[in-house]
Amino acid sequence: MLLKLALLEDIKSGKVDVIFRRWNRPTVKPGGTLKTKLGLLSIKSITDMSADDVTDADAKRAGFKDVPDFRKWLDTMKEGNLFQRIEVAFED
């Protein structure tokens, strides 16, 4: 899972603790970690869901202004048959 540096910085600062991914095959699992430029990212939980189920609260936790802002971002992402909500945090 590739994450942009700006997103990693927002996660590290605590502004973001949820990310969304649409893919054909997940590359992370709950309880796992991901080595990034800013340190070790912990995958707290993963929930399979529909993009239509994203709430304003989830969109804001992911760094978006609201659901329409999230939708604009989603429209730029590659297609995939699996959509997941992933809770993340950097390890100390």
Secondary structure as UniProt FT lines:
FT   HELIX           5..13
FT   STRAND          18..23
FT   TURN            30..31
FT   STRAND          33..36
FT   TURN            37..38
FT   STRAND          39..48
FT   HELIX           51..53
FT   HELIX           56..61
FT   TURN            62..63
FT   HELIX           67..76
FT   STRAND          82..90
//
